[in-house]
Amino acid sequence: MAVIPNTQTSSDVVKSLDQEFISNFQEEFDRFSEFLGLFSVETVAAGTALYQYKVIGSLVNGKTDASYTAATTGDDAKPAVIELGSSSGTGYVEGDFITRSKYSLTKDQIGEVEFIPYAKQTTAQAILKAGFEKSVLRTDRKAQQQLRAAIVTDFFTLLGNGTSVASPASGTTWNLQQVLAYVSAKLGDVMEAAFEEPGDVVTFVNRQDAAAYLANATITTQDAFGLTYLENFLGTPNVVLTNKVSAGTVYATPVENIHIYGLDFGSLGSAGLNYATNDMGLVGVHHEPDYNYGSAETFLVRGCKFVPEVTDFIVKGSTTHVA
């Protein structure tokens, strides 16, 4: 029997579920990225190595005189060595060889862009008992929130690898406003020493630490990606509140230091694994009925990774002294 034109088929239903899941996730991500000015996502293949970097070196200012080391004789005889004089920067002398300034980039592999799959099975009995909305759509939304939370948790784990610290002297403490001020100053010093400009900076604060100030101030907050965003809080332009930061601790890093990676779902599609996704490859989803088990299946993939790449440019602040 021919299908009646415009009939809503099971494939149409699962496709709409896929689209709704991706649309909801994308909306959350878009609001969060708009707060911080994060718009660039690099889509890479699964297995691509991810690194955090530390830059070592500085411009040389000074002069080195020419030198001569005479040849030696005997069993460990060495030839004569002539070192030409050189100078550079503020110590440069006209006609000298220009001293080379040496920089090195150390990197630590922090993992890979991974294919991280999940699956959720909703039985026909559960759908009949609780209804489609509660048994499938609500649990889809819960799974989406947990995917988002896992992405955020990974990011704060990497943020903890920061190497720059601002803390009060031994035996003293700072309040939150002082911590924010000194963290900002420390980041400015670190960036200036690296001949970089911090640009827009995002600061992460424990939600409970900020509560006392928020209780006595009229401040507009915005929520996205499970985080709360404040604009101009205690003199700090971009502040994100989260319980992923320990009480008494503050992190700050330039927005440009945060890189976002997504998974290349196109290569999975070539192998027949067709997930609905956005063009950034942040997450993937596929719904399908399974008549063998009398259930509705939801397959999920987390492909997104937020990486604060240069560890020097992450400043950790504390209300108490850090040894």
HELIX and SHEET records of a PDB file:
HELIX    1   1 SER A   10  LEU A   36  1                                  27    
HELIX    2   2 GLY A   89  GLY A   91  5                                   3    
HELIX    3   3 ALA A  124  ALA A  130  1                                   7    
HELIX    4   4 PHE A  132  PHE A  132  1                                   1    
HELIX    5   5 GLU A  133  LEU A  137  3                                   5    
HELIX    6   6 ARG A  138  LEU A  159  1                                  22    
HELIX    7   7 LEU A  176  ALA A  193  1                                  18    
HELIX    8   8 ARG A  207  LEU A  214  1                                   8    
HELIX    9   9 VAL A  255  ASN A  257  5                                   3    
HELIX   10  10 PHE A  265  SER A  270  1                                   6    
HELIX   11  11 THR A  311  PHE A  313  5                                   3    
SHEET    1   A 3 VAL A  41  VAL A  44  0                                        
SHEET    2   A 3 ILE A 258  LEU A 263  1                                        
SHEET    3   A 3 LYS A 305  PRO A 308 -1                                        
SHEET    1   B 2 ALA A  49  GLY A  57  0                                        
SHEET    2   B 2 TYR A 103  GLU A 112 -1                                        
SHEET    1   C 3 GLY A  62  THR A  64  0                                        
SHEET    2   C 3 SER A  86  SER A  88 -1                                        
SHEET    3   C 3 PHE A  97  ILE A  98  1                                        
SHEET    1   D 2 SER A  67  THR A  69  0                                        
SHEET    2   D 2 VAL A  81  GLU A  83 -1                                        
SHEET    1   E 4 ILE A 116  THR A 123  0                                        
SHEET    2   E 4 SER A 295  ARG A 302 -1                                        
SHEET    3   E 4 VAL A 283  ASP A 290 -1                                        
SHEET    4   E 4 ALA A 276  THR A 277 -1                                        
SHEET    1   F 7 SER A 164  ALA A 166  0                                        
SHEET    2   F 7 VAL A 315  SER A 318  1                                        
SHEET    3   F 7 THR A 249  PRO A 254 -1                                        
SHEET    4   F 7 VAL A 201  ASN A 206 -1                                        
SHEET    5   F 7 THR A 236  THR A 242  1                                        
SHEET    6   F 7 LEU A 227  PHE A 233 -1                                        
SHEET    7   F 7 THR A 221  ALA A 224 -1                                        
END                                                                             
